[in-house]
Amino acid sequence: MNLSDLRGILSYIARFRDKIFVLNIDSEILASDTFHNLLLDISVLRSLNIKIVLVHGISVHIKQLADELNIPASDLEGMGITDAPTLKLSVLAASRLSHEILEGLRDTDQRAVVTNAIIAHPAGILEGVDQQFTGQVERVETSFLEDLLAQGIIPVIPPLGMDGNGQTFRVNSDGVALEVSEALKAAKLMFITTSNGVRGSGTLRAQFSVAEGEDYLKKHRQDLDKEMASKLRHGVRACRNGVARVHIIDGQQDAALLSEIFSNEGIGTMIHANEYEAIRRARKKDIGAIMGLIRESVEAKQLAQRTRQDVTERINDYFVFEIDRNILGCVALRLYGAKQDACAELECLFVSEAHENQGIGSKMMHFIENQAKIMGVKRLFALSTQAFNYFQQKGGFTEGSPDMLPAERRARYMKSGRHSKVLFKDLG
């Protein structure tokens, strides 16, 4: 770890102190060899005064009990009908698993209690079929959980709820985690699974806004397995209803929880409220981040050479794409000529490698185009040695010639020897 990594971690610590994180842990993770490491990560979070609520699944343990006791289970995932035998298995599995969690937390010097904070009612008859002992969360005993958190105690919540008469219902753990995170106004809801997030065409989707998540569910629901679709759906709703960030991570990876929370890139998929992302004008304090962002691309000759002094002198021309106060992309707009025949250059467009193919580059490119229009620019141009296809396909640029450049820019073009392709777009 270098000093810049440590500075980044310290900035997160200050931001998250005394905040509430709701962790929804799949039963497969609880049954894996990595569960103890996850408990150590939780202990680290508690040492930083981050308040933790644990919600857990039980499907793997229901199957184990069904095999041990030779009792058929009607539903393993908590998304279908729960008959009386399955409810019995659910209560046994929840009791066994909650106790194992308490043992593990005690081993890491954490205080915890299993709670009955979920008030539920029957799911009823859906599409003509009685769901029997499957329930829906009616409300969360918020003050009960808040009192525990104020005492430094970790509430452990199984996927069971009770009605006013003490009748127990099985409820889906994703739904429980959603309701708890909304009720407690949690800063984060984290789904800890056996998958490191949403993948499209084999590529990890590092982030979704609420609108992007909803759109993805509409278009790709058939491509998602049932569990991932549930987590994405519940995550989108959580962000729509006040939870700032939702994360879907692979709990089998070493230090997965800490890597997701304390790094800019993360390791899984994050869903964020719409105010989360922003393109803003760069400030002097951003210069170091911009230089660090583009360094490798400059060394690889993908971007033109820029010194720190170059960026400092023109800092007002630069814009950054910021996620959770971390700079993941940059772009600059340089104006040439008088207003009546002004043209401008889109330059230094770059996105961090970990966030490529997420649409950030396109957003910055279209942002710069709008800025140029506001400034009265008639023609926007860009120079590129390797990304010219991107400008043409994503930005609607057309290939031109060096003769189209303003005299000042043409002189620098000839002197550089880079032989970049000249691309332009008339803004009208």
N, C-alpha and C positions, 0 to 999 in steps of 0.2 A: 504493500500500500504506500502511495506517495502522499506528500503533504496536501496536494490539491484534493485527493480523495477524502482525506480526513476533514478538511474544511467543509466539503460538501456534506459529509455525514453530520458534522456539528450543526450545520444550518437546519437539517431535518430535525435533529433532536430538539432544538429550540421551538420549532414549529409544532411538533407533535406532543410536547409535554402536557400532561393532564387531559389529553384527548382520548376518546373512546374508540377502540378498534373492535369490531365484531368479527370473530374468526369462525367460519363454517368449515369443519373438517370432515371430509368424506370418511366413511368407515373403512375403506380400503387403506387409507393412510394410517388410520389408527391400528390396523392389523399388520402394518409393515414394519420392517426393521428400522426405518427412518423416523418413527414416531418419537423416540427418545430425543433425537436431535432437534425435532420440532419443539419439544418441550423446553430444551435449552434456549432456543431462539425466543420463545415466549418469556422465559426468565430474563433474557437481555432486555426485552421491551419493558417489562415491569420495572427493571432497575432504572429505566429512563423515565419513570413516572407516566408511562402510557397505560391506560386502563384497558383491561382485556375482558371480553365476554366470549366464552366458548360455546358454540352450538355444534352438535355432532350428529352424524348419520349412524344407522344401525344395520343397513341392508346385508353387509357381509356376515355379520354376526347372527342375523336372523337365519340365513342359509345354514350356517354352521350348527345352530341349535336345532333347526328343522331336521338336519341329517342325524344329529346326535339322538334326538328324541323320537325320530321317525314320525314327525308331524308335518303334513303338507302345508305349505304357506301359500296363501292366495296372491300375495303381492310382496315383492322384495324391495321395490324402489320407493315405496311411499307415494306413488302417483296413481294407484288404482284402488280396487276394492280391498278392504281389510275385514276378513271374517273373524269370528271369535277365536279360532285356533291361532291365526296370524297375530291377533292382538295380544294373546297370551305370550307368544314368542317375542313380540315387540317389547313387551314390558320386561321380560327376562333379559333380552339382549341389551336394552337400555340400562338396566340395573348393573349388569356385568360390566358393560363398557364404561359407564360413568364411574364405577368404582376403580377401574384400571386408570382412568384419567386422573382421579384424585390421588391414587398412589404415585403416578408419574410426577404430578405437580408437587406433591409432598417431597419427593426425592430431589426436586430442584428448589426446595425451600419456599414454595409458593402456597399460600392459603387459598382454599377453594371450597365451594359448597355446591351440591346438586340442588337445583331449584325446581319449584312447581309454578313458575312465573307465567306460564302460557295458559290462558283461558281459551277454550276451544268449544265449538259446537259441531254437530254432525254436518258432513258435506251434503248429506241428503240424497235425493234421487237425481241423478244426472243422466240425461238422454234415456229416461225410462228405467235406469238401473240403480238399485239401492246400493249406496257405497258402504253401508253398514257402519263399521267402526273407524272408517276414515273420517278425519275431521278437518276443519279449517280454523285458522287462528282468528279468534274474535277480538281479543285485546291482549296486551302485555302489561303485567304488573310492574309498571315503570318505576314507581317509588321504591319498591322492594329491591329491584336491581341497582338503583342509584345508591341506596343505603349500603349495599354490599360493596359497591365500587368505592364509595367514600371511605370505607374501612380497609381498603387495600385487598379485598377478597375477590377472587375470580369466580363469577357465576358460571356454572356448567349447566347447559340446557339441553336435555335430550329431545328428540322429535316426538314428544308426547304432550298432549294438552288435556285439561280436565274442564268439565262444565260445572255449573253451580251445585250439582248434586253429587260431585265426585266421580262421575263416569269418565273413564279415560278413553281418549281417541288418539289414533296415530296420525300425525301431521308430517308433511314433507319438510325436511330439514332446511331446504333452500327457502321455503316460505317462512319458516320460523326465523331464520337469520335475517331475512328481509324485514319482517315486522319488528324484530328487536332493534335492528339498526335504525329504522325510521323512528321508533318510539324513543330511543335514547339519543337521537340526533348524532349518531356516530360520525366520526370523521372518515372512517374507512369501513367497508365491508369486504372481507377477503374470503373467497372460495378456495380452499386448499384441497386440490383434487389429484388425480393421477395423470392429468393432462396439463401442459403448460400454456393453455389458453386456446383461443379460437383460431382455427387455421382455415385459410381459403386457398385452394389449389396448392396445398402443401406449404404455404407461407404463413408464418405467424402474424396475426393482426395485433400489433402492439397496443393499439388504442382505438376507442370508439367514443364519439360524442353520443349523447342521448339520441339525437336524430339519426346519426349514422348507424347506431346499434339497432334502432327500430327498423330502419331500411334494410339492414343486413338480414334481420330475422324474416322479414317479408320475402326477400328474394332467395335466401339460402337455407330456409328452415329444413328442407328435405336433405340438405348436405350435412346437417349437424346431427350428432347422436342425441338421444333423448335427454341425457344428463347435461350435456353442454348447452343445448337449447334452453333448458330450464335455468341454468346459471346466467346465461346471457339475458334472458327475459326478465328474471328477477333483478339482475344488476341494473338494467335499463330503468326499471321502475324505481329502484332505490335512488338512483341519481335524479330521476324526475321529481322525487318527493323529498329531496333535501340532503341526501347523503352525498358528500362531495366526490368521493372516489370509490370505485369497486374494482377489485383485482381478482383475476382467475389465474392461479399458479399451480405448478406441479410440486406437491409436497414431498416427492421422492428425491428431488434435487437437494444437494447439500446446501444448507443455509439459504434455502429458497425464500423463506419469509423475510429475512434481513436483506437479501439481495434485491427483492422487489421494493422494499420500503426505502432503503437507504442508497439507491443508485438512480441516476438520471434515466437510464435505459430500462431498468427492470428486466424481468425474465419471462413474464407472461403477458396476458391481455389486461388492459385497464380501460374501464368505462368511466367517463367523467361528465360532470354537469357542464352545461354549455358555456358557462363563464370561464371554464378551465383553460381554454387555449386562447392565445392572443398574439397578434402581430403588432408590435409597437416600435416606435422610433428608438434606435440604439442610444445609449448614454455612455459617457466616458468610462464609467465603471464596468461596462460590458466589453471593453476593448480586449482584455485578456481572454475572455471567453470566446470572442470572435476569432482571435489569432489561434487559439487552441483548436477551435472547430475546423478551421480551413488548412491547418499546417500540413497534414498529410496529403491533401489534395493539391496544394501548391507544390510540394516536393515531387508529386507524381506528374506534374505538368498539366493537371486537369484544369487548374485555375491559374490565372496570371499571378506573378510574384507581387506580393504586397508586404510592405514593411509595417511595423507597428506605427511608425510616424505617418505613413500613408493613410492608415485607417484613422489615426488620431486627428489628422488635419481635416478629414472628410467625414467625421463621425455623424454629422447631421444628415448625410446622404444614406446612412445605413439603417436597416430595419432588422429586427430579430423576431424569430418565432419562439415563443416562450411557453413551456409547459411546467406548471407548478413551480414557477420562478427559476426554471432551468432552461438555458438557451440551447435549442436543438437545431436551429437553422438560422441562416442570415441571407440577406440580399441587399443590394444597393441600387439607387437610382441617381444617375448623374445627368444634369441638364446642360444642354448646349443651345446657344443661339437666343435671339430675342423672342418675346412671347408670340409675335405674329407668325413666326416660322420656326418655332422651337422644336427640337427633337431631343430625345433622351436615351441614355443607355441603361439597360437592365444588366447589372453586373454582380459578380460574386454571389451567385445563387448557389447555396450549399445546404444540405441536410445531413445530420449525423448518420453514420452508417446504421446504427441500431434502429433508426426511425425512417429508413428508406422504404419506398413503396407503400406509404401510408397516406399519400395525397398532400403531404406538407409542401413539397416543392410547387405543386400546382396552385395551392392556396397562396403562397408567397408571390408566384408569378402573376396571378390575377390581381392580387392586392397592389402590386407595383403598377400594373396596367391602369387600375383605377386611380392611383395616385397621379400617374402621368396625365390622365385625362383631366383631373382636377386642376393641374398646373397648366393646362392649355396645350399640352404636347400634341403635335400632329403625327409624329412618327416615333415609334419605339424600336430600338435596335439592340441586338445582343451579339456578342462575339463568342465563338466556341470552337474548341479543337476536338472535343469528344462527345459533347452532349447535344449536338445540333439536331439529331433526330427527336430528342425530347422536346426541344423548343418548337419544332415543327408540329409534332403530333399532339402535344399537350397544350401548347400555347398559341397555335395557329400562326406561327411565324413562317415567313417565306425566305428562301435563300436569295441574297443579293450579291453585291460586289463591293470592294473597298472604296470605289468611286462614290458610293452613296453616303459615306461617312462625312461628318463635318471636318473641315480642314485640320483643326487641332487634333481630332481623334485619328484622322487618317495618317498624320505624321507619326503619332505614337505607334500606330498599327504597323507601319513600314519599318520603324526602328526596332520593334520587338522581335521580328523574325519568326513569330509563332505561326504565321500563315493561317490564322483562325478563319473559319467560315463566318461570313457576315450574314446575319438574319435580321429581317425587319418586319414590322407590323404597322400598317397605317391605322390610326385610331379614329380619324374622321372628326 
